Amino acid sequence: MLTQFLAAEGPQNPLIPSTPELIIGFLAFFIVFGVLGKKLLPNIQKTLEERRDAIEGGLERAAEAQAEATRTLEEYKAQLAEARHEAARITEHAREQGSMIIAEAREEAQRQAAITVAHAQAEIERTRGQVTTQLRHDIGRISVELAGKVVGESLEDSARQSRTIDRFLDELEAKAAESAGAK
């Protein structure tokens, strides 16, 4: 009856399939779709799930790596700050030690200078005493010779010579002190 109905209508439209083809096509489509849905769809879903897990796992690993990198960076920054602080402390300590060494060297130089000045003054006093004694002796000898020539007699008595010379030199020193005090 359906075929008669279709045949009665006239020539068939090529765009509209015949009913048996349409039924067979729908049955084949549902069978293929059912087989694909039962066999292929779980594999596709499994693959998609694995991809999603891989992507999410990659993102989680990336986030963990980022967090680890941030922690490591903070540790390095802390270590760098500590190293800078330690370097500043060492530099300050070295500066203090340098100042102490300079102060000690200065004190040692001043002590050595004081010792050298004391030795030099002692040497000057010793030399002055020797020169004064030698000068007194030479002045006395020359004075005795000169007095002997002026008086015309020899003044060979040593005790008398010494007293005369000492008295003469004491008078000269007193006159020199008076003229220095008057100025």
Secondary structure, DSSP 8 states (H G I E B T S, - for coil): -HHHHHHHH-S--TTS--HHHHHHHHHHHHHHHHHIIIIIHHHHHHHHHHHHHHHHHHHHHHHHHHHHHHHHHHHHHHHHHHHHHHHHHHHHHHHHHHHHHHHHHHHHHHHHHHHHHHHHHHHHHHHHHHHHHHHHHHHHHHHHHHHHHHHSS----HHHHHHHHHHHHHHHHHHHHHHHHH-
